[in-house]
Amino acid sequence: MLPSHHHGFRHAALEVGKESISRENSLMESAWEIIRQLATLADLVVGNSSPTPLDEIRARELCKRAKGLIEREKSANANINKEAFCSSTRSSTPSIPASPSIPASPASQYSSQATVWTRGTPTPRSNPRPSSGILVDFAVMLSNPLVIHNQDGHLVPIQDRLDHEQERRLLSDSLDEAARGVTVRYVPPTTDMLRVVISNGCRILHFSGHGVVDGKNNDYLVFENEQGCAHLLDMPTLQNIVQAANHSLELVFIASCHSHSVGEVFITAGVKYAVCIKKEARIMDEASITFSRAFYHSLFTGHTIPEAFNIGRSRVRAAANVPNSECEKFVLLRSKSRILGLSSPVENTPANAFSPIEPWEDDAPFYNYVEGKWRDASSRPFFSLLPAPTSFFLGREGDLHSIMHMLNHQRFVTVRGPPGIGKSTLVKAVAHFALPRQLFKDGILYTSLRGCRGPNSVVATLRAALAQHSLQVLSPKTAKGKEQMEAKVIEQFRGRNVLLVLDNAEDPLNGEPAAFRALIRRLLDASKNLKLLFASRQALGNSGGFLDVAEKVYTLTPLQPLHAARLFLQWSPRPLNLLELRTDEKKEEKKETELTGQGEEALVTLAEHPVMKFLNGHPHAITLAAPLLRDRSLDEVLGLLESKSRPTSGSKEDSGHSSSGDGTGLFVPGLEEDEESVVKILEASLQVSFDAVVKANSKTKDLFCLLGLLPGGATASDLEAIWGKNTWEGHVQLLLKASLITCSQRVDKKSGIGSWGRRKGKNRVYRMFPFVCTFAQMLLRKDEDLRSNLLRRCRIHLAHVADGLFHKMGHGTRESSSVYAEVEFYKHNMWNCLRFAENKATAKDTKAGSLASAFASVLLFNGQIDACTKTAEEGLRLVRRNGDALAEANLQKILGIVASQKRNIKLARERFVEAYHLYKSVGCKLGEAVSLTTLGYAHVRMEGFAKARSCYERALGHFQKLSHHEVKDIN
């Protein structure tokens, strides 16, 4: 006869099975795991007079878990189907041969194989279960607050920033390499989400962040609030949160300094294992990341928790960039109930790293997981495509927190300041900070308005951004006017909780301020949950009472001296030494010491140097001046900067986006009086940096000016077509090292690369900052030969690009949908090359007419009627001066189509007649046929049916005389 304990374990397993077998979900799967373990315990005590204390503890723990699952099933109004249970019991094959009374698990569809548990070589058990669909296997919280309250209650930035992006990548690599069907969820690092994720159920909790100790030796775990401010959680409060939740935690990993007491709190609250850091110990970020990757890879591949812990420490000990002492700071705590039935923690030291008893199966939480790809169960907002963050983001933590605080209470925030002060960098940082913390339910949409001169261009840019998120807005071909297109774009934001980030907003504000304000008002009225973040040289303002929502303006100021010194060191191509920094006469008495930026005293010395005082904390000026140290001393750089410093002057030209006519300075609209000195500093740094590049290679100047003609950016394909293959890379590298241009990549949601640059390297985009672009255009105006040569090359290439865009736009394929983003990318370049000021004595350039015709056709097909009209009229001015009759005929035809769409049929007829005569003068039969067709359409609209018939008959005669290929080329 079997012992009574055996019957008790069997009875518990049977009750759990009755309650859960009828539900094919994750709770049922978890219950079946408990059934199997209860049955295993029953088999272990067969033939024994009494079970061991270990068996009793284990049975009570499993029964408690089973009871919790049953209660959760009942609370979810689970319908228990006992008949299904009975039939399943009779028909299914027992999963444990020694226990025929226990029904087989529904997971028996997986292949079962009899294996034996051996220490150190975990192998799959019979009936491996898939990952849970409701319970999260692995929850990750990454806390990295921006500011913290000091002892006086003032907010101060947290300088010790954690590299959570690298940690996230390494965790993903561990999951990929392990190839287990683990369910992972990244949750915002708030105390409320800690309570939610524990209550909802997770097996492993990973927390990475800061740990602090106050003056009374009290430990705190640092969480965040919605504005990025540090929220210190003391140990009693943490214990209450964990104990109040009916948790199923098996392991907690606290990757923060001073976290030993935190681990003890979790162990006391019933968690089986806790990995933490020793008391009074600070852990290196590199050591924590190295340990985490090795630990989780071992854990996910089936090792026990103690085994994975020792593997992680061994990996830290072997790391080349981490001191050996770092591995001893990691501590593994486990509950004494695992051995003695008590609820106190026991520390795993090297002497007792392994328990003398055999591990239970759940000491290896993932030993029996099926192979497959891990699943990210994190909340995924609809809008999630953001540009890459800036490599160096220093000294703006307080500004970032202020912006987050404003957005939490306001709907419309503008970040303003002079050029190069860091507006774009800051708004991108806001987007990257808010997105993973799920502060906006539907995500964040970022777009740049650079080159947009009015609301129609803004709408087209927004439409292209929406298309990148697979939102197919109404096609321009089917839109009934620009009003309907705008309404369809605005409709996409209705009811969505979105942060819309608009960079370079000064361009449409300087172009058509009243119309732009009206568009912003319609956007805000469409969705009460929409919030706007602008980056602009000037505030939008409320001229004319357009806005019903208050605009909160945040003026960005230069960096503080120490932050400016850190940024200077980051961009310096070589290490500095204290001897170089000294300005007194005792330099030779001091031993040279390298300055790496780690010492506070060394940073203070650099911050007090005259070159830093000249740069005055201007980020862009610093990034331009620091690379000059490659072959110069600090004093030499200072001398160059002072020699180029001159008062900023100039007159307004090209709507404030070009230099003054005499080239004596750069004009920047929208600046306040106290910001003029900032432009002076930036211009001096820019001139010195440019002179250094030209000295290294004089041909680089030409490529620099070429990029000035392409303010929207240039891809590698563009540079190859304009400059030549394998001849531009060296010049680009020089400009990149000097910080005169930037390099980024265009991505889409599905493929991860730009749809119009799929070959390796072809999706890279080289751009200039607006102020640098203005400087390059100023240089072009001084060199007529270079200007004419580069303009001709650019116009030939862009005309070819515009022809290709026009032919791809009407195919109705995925490519034709993504081509609208390509139009917005090239639009600014085409317009700039078309309208760039030329000397009237310059030789005729017939390529200007080709570009104007092709560009206007693309804008017409794209639904940008006003921009099309403006382009065609500008083209007419150029082609009439150059005597290009064919291009003039094409532009007259386009203007006639625009007039007919605006219901001005009389003007359209005049345009078509003019186009017909021009085509006839150059002998273009195809043009004559097309213009006669459009003229016939105008007569129909004016009810001149006889004239219309005459035009159609004449057009038919021309078409019949054309070859097949000529007819095929009709646009």
CORBELMO-V358753 format. One record per residue. SS is DSSP state (~ for helix, > for strand, _ for the rest). PHI is phi as a letter, one per 40 degrees, with the letter a starting at -180 (* if undefined). Layout:
# CORBELMO-V358753
{{SS	PHI} {SS	PHI}}
This chain:
# CORBELMO-V358753
{{_	*} {_	c} {_	c} {~	c} {~	c} {~	c} {~	c} {~	c} {~	c} {~	c} {~	c} {~	c} {~	c} {~	c} {~	c} {~	c} {~	c} {~	c} {~	c} {~	b} {_	c} {_	c} {_	b} {_	c} {_	a} {~	c} {~	c} {~	c} {~	c} {~	c} {~	c} {~	c} {~	c} {~	c} {~	d} {~	c} {~	c} {~	c} {~	c} {~	c} {~	c} {~	c} {~	c} {~	c} {_	c} {_	c} {_	g} {_	c} {_	c} {_	a} {_	c} {_	c} {~	d} {~	c} {~	c} {~	c} {~	c} {~	c} {~	c} {~	c} {~	c} {~	c} {~	c} {~	c} {~	c} {~	c} {~	c} {~	c} {~	c} {~	c} {~	c} {~	c} {~	c} {~	c} {~	c} {_	c} {_	f} {_	c} {_	c} {_	c} {_	b} {~	c} {~	c} {~	c} {~	c} {~	c} {~	c} {~	c} {~	c} {~	c} {~	c} {_	c} {_	c} {_	c} {_	c} {_	b} {_	d} {_	c} {_	b} {_	c} {_	c} {_	c} {_	c} {_	c} {_	c} {~	c} {~	c} {~	c} {~	c} {_	c} {_	c} {_	b} {_	a} {_	c} {_	b} {_	b} {_	c} {_	b} {_	c} {_	g} {_	b} {_	c} {_	b} {_	c} {_	c} {_	c} {_	f} {_	c} {>	b} {_	c} {_	c} {_	c} {_	c} {_	b} {_	c} {>	c} {>	c} {>	a} {>	b} {>	b} {>	b} {>	b} {_	b} {_	a} {_	c} {_	c} {>	b} {>	a} {>	c} {_	c} {_	c} {_	c} {_	g} {_	c} {>	c} {>	b} {>	c} {_	c} {_	c} {_	c} {_	c} {_	c} {_	c} {~	c} {~	c} {~	c} {~	c} {~	c} {~	c} {~	c} {~	c} {~	c} {~	c} {~	c} {~	c} {~	c} {~	c} {~	c} {_	f} {>	b} {_	c} {_	c} {>	c} {>	b} {>	a} {>	c} {>	b} {_	c} {_	c} {_	b} {~	c} {~	c} {~	c} {~	c} {~	c} {~	c} {~	c} {~	c} {~	c} {~	c} {_	h} {>	a} {>	c} {>	b} {>	b} {>	b} {>	b} {>	b} {_	i} {_	b} {>	b} {>	b} {>	b} {_	c} {_	c} {_	c} {_	g} {_	c} {>	c} {>	b} {>	b} {>	c} {>	b} {>	b} {_	b} {_	c} {_	c} {_	g} {>	c} {>	c} {>	b} {>	c} {>	b} {>	c} {~	c} {~	c} {~	c} {~	c} {~	c} {~	c} {~	c} {~	c} {~	c} {~	c} {_	c} {_	c} {_	c} {_	b} {_	c} {_	b} {>	a} {>	b} {>	b} {>	b} {>	c} {_	a} {_	c} {_	f} {_	b} {~	c} {~	c} {~	c} {~	c} {~	c} {~	c} {~	c} {~	c} {~	c} {_	c} {_	h} {_	c} {_	c} {>	b} {>	a} {>	b} {>	a} {>	b} {_	d} {_	c} {_	f} {_	b} {_	b} {_	b} {_	c} {~	c} {~	c} {~	c} {~	c} {~	c} {~	c} {~	c} {~	c} {~	c} {~	c} {~	c} {~	c} {~	c} {~	c} {~	c} {~	c} {_	c} {_	h} {_	c} {_	c} {~	c} {~	c} {~	c} {~	c} {~	c} {~	c} {~	c} {~	c} {~	c} {~	c} {~	c} {~	c} {~	c} {~	c} {_	c} {_	c} {_	b} {_	b} {_	c} {~	c} {~	c} {~	c} {~	c} {~	c} {~	c} {>	c} {>	b} {>	b} {>	b} {>	a} {>	c} {~	c} {~	c} {~	c} {_	b} {_	b} {_	g} {_	b} {_	b} {_	b} {>	c} {>	b} {>	c} {>	c} {_	b} {~	d} {~	c} {~	b} {_	c} {_	b} {_	c} {_	c} {_	c} {_	c} {_	c} {_	c} {~	c} {~	c} {~	c} {_	b} {_	d} {_	b} {_	c} {_	b} {>	c} {_	c} {>	c} {_	i} {_	c} {_	c} {>	b} {>	c} {_	c} {_	c} {_	c} {_	b} {_	c} {_	c} {>	c} {_	a} {_	c} {_	b} {_	c} {_	c} {_	c} {_	c} {_	c} {_	b} {_	b} {_	b} {_	g} {_	b} {~	c} {~	c} {~	c} {~	c} {~	c} {~	c} {~	c} {~	c} {~	c} {~	c} {~	c} {~	c} {~	b} {_	b} {_	c} {>	b} {>	b} {>	b} {>	c} {>	b} {_	i} {_	c} {_	c} {_	g} {_	c} {_	h} {~	c} {~	c} {~	c} {~	c} {~	c} {~	c} {~	c} {~	c} {~	c} {~	c} {~	c} {~	c} {~	c} {~	c} {_	c} {_	f} {_	c} {_	b} {_	d} {_	c} {>	g} {>	b} {>	b} {>	b} {>	a} {>	b} {_	c} {_	c} {_	g} {_	c} {_	b} {_	a} {~	c} {~	c} {~	c} {~	c} {~	c} {~	c} {~	c} {~	c} {~	c} {~	c} {~	c} {~	c} {~	c} {~	c} {_	c} {_	g} {_	c} {_	c} {_	c} {_	d} {_	c} {_	d} {_	c} {_	b} {_	c} {_	c} {_	g} {~	c} {~	c} {~	c} {~	c} {~	c} {~	c} {~	c} {~	c} {~	c} {~	c} {_	c} {_	c} {_	c} {_	g} {_	c} {_	c} {_	b} {>	b} {>	c} {>	b} {>	b} {>	c} {_	f} {_	c} {~	c} {~	c} {~	c} {~	c} {~	c} {~	c} {_	b} {~	c} {~	c} {~	c} {~	c} {~	c} {~	c} {~	c} {~	c} {~	c} {~	c} {~	c} {~	c} {~	c} {~	c} {_	b} {_	c} {_	c} {_	c} {>	b} {>	b} {>	b} {>	b} {>	b} {>	a} {_	c} {_	a} {_	c} {_	c} {_	g} {_	b} {~	c} {~	g} {~	g} {_	c} {_	c} {_	c} {_	b} {_	c} {_	c} {>	c} {>	b} {>	b} {>	c} {_	c} {_	b} {_	c} {_	c} {_	c} {~	d} {~	c} {~	c} {~	c} {~	c} {~	c} {~	c} {~	c} {~	c} {~	c} {~	c} {_	c} {_	c} {_	a} {_	c} {>	c} {>	b} {~	c} {~	c} {~	c} {~	c} {_	c} {_	b} {_	c} {_	c} {_	b} {~	d} {~	c} {~	c} {_	c} {_	c} {_	c} {_	b} {>	c} {>	b} {_	b} {_	g} {_	c} {_	c} {~	c} {~	c} {~	c} {~	c} {~	c} {~	c} {~	c} {~	c} {_	c} {_	c} {~	d} {~	c} {~	c} {~	c} {~	c} {~	c} {_	f} {_	g} {_	c} {~	d} {~	c} {~	c} {~	c} {~	c} {~	c} {~	c} {~	d} {~	c} {~	c} {~	c} {~	d} {_	b} {_	b} {_	c} {~	c} {~	c} {~	c} {~	c} {~	c} {~	c} {~	c} {~	c} {~	c} {~	c} {~	c} {_	c} {_	a} {_	c} {_	c} {_	a} {_	i} {_	b} {_	c} {_	a} {~	f} {~	f} {~	g} {_	b} {_	b} {>	c} {_	c} {_	c} {_	c} {_	g} {_	c} {_	i} {>	b} {_	b} {_	b} {_	c} {_	g} {_	c} {_	c} {~	c} {~	c} {~	b} {~	c} {~	c} {~	c} {~	c} {~	c} {~	c} {~	c} {~	c} {~	c} {~	c} {~	c} {~	c} {~	c} {~	c} {~	c} {~	c} {~	c} {~	c} {~	c} {~	c} {~	c} {_	a} {_	c} {_	c} {~	c} {~	d} {~	c} {~	c} {~	c} {~	c} {~	c} {~	c} {~	c} {~	c} {_	b} {_	c} {_	c} {_	h} {>	b} {>	c} {~	c} {~	c} {~	c} {~	c} {~	c} {~	c} {~	c} {~	c} {_	h} {_	c} {_	f} {_	b} {_	b} {~	c} {~	c} {~	c} {~	c} {~	c} {~	c} {~	c} {~	c} {~	c} {_	c} {_	g} {_	c} {_	b} {>	b} {>	b} {>	a} {>	b} {_	c} {_	b} {_	b} {_	c} {_	c} {_	c} {_	g} {_	b} {_	c} {_	c} {_	b} {_	a} {_	c} {_	c} {_	d} {_	g} {_	c} {_	c} {>	c} {>	b} {>	b} {>	b} {_	b} {_	c} {~	d} {~	c} {~	c} {~	c} {~	c} {~	c} {~	c} {~	c} {~	c} {~	c} {~	c} {~	c} {~	c} {_	b} {~	c} {~	c} {~	c} {~	c} {~	c} {~	c} {~	c} {~	c} {~	c} {~	c} {~	c} {~	c} {~	c} {~	c} {~	c} {~	c} {~	c} {~	c} {~	c} {~	c} {~	c} {~	c} {~	c} {~	c} {~	c} {_	c} {_	b} {_	c} {_	g} {_	b} {~	c} {~	c} {~	c} {~	c} {~	c} {~	c} {~	c} {~	c} {~	c} {~	c} {~	c} {~	c} {~	c} {~	d} {~	c} {~	c} {~	c} {~	c} {~	c} {~	c} {~	c} {~	c} {_	c} {_	c} {_	b} {_	c} {_	c} {_	c} {_	c} {_	c} {_	c} {_	b} {_	c} {~	c} {~	c} {~	c} {~	c} {~	c} {~	c} {~	c} {~	c} {~	c} {~	c} {~	c} {~	c} {~	c} {~	c} {~	c} {_	c} {_	g} {_	c} {~	c} {~	c} {~	c} {~	c} {~	c} {~	c} {~	c} {~	c} {~	c} {~	c} {~	c} {~	c} {~	c} {~	c} {~	c} {~	c} {~	c} {~	c} {_	g} {_	c} {~	c} {~	c} {~	c} {~	c} {~	c} {~	c} {~	c} {~	c} {~	c} {~	c} {~	c} {~	c} {~	c} {~	c} {~	c} {~	c} {~	c} {_	c} {_	g} {_	c} {~	c} {~	c} {~	c} {~	c} {~	c} {~	c} {~	c} {~	c} {~	c} {~	c} {~	c} {~	c} {~	c} {~	c} {~	c} {~	c} {~	c} {~	b} {_	g} {_	c} {~	c} {~	c} {~	c} {~	c} {~	c} {~	c} {~	c} {~	c} {~	c} {~	c} {~	c} {~	c} {~	c} {~	c} {~	c} {~	c} {~	c} {_	c} {_	g} {_	c} {~	c} {~	c} {~	c} {~	c} {~	c} {~	c} {~	c} {~	c} {~	c} {~	c} {~	c} {~	c} {~	c} {~	c} {~	c} {~	c} {~	c} {_	c} {_	c} {~	c} {~	c} {~	c} {~	c} {~	c} {_	c} {_	c} {_	c}}
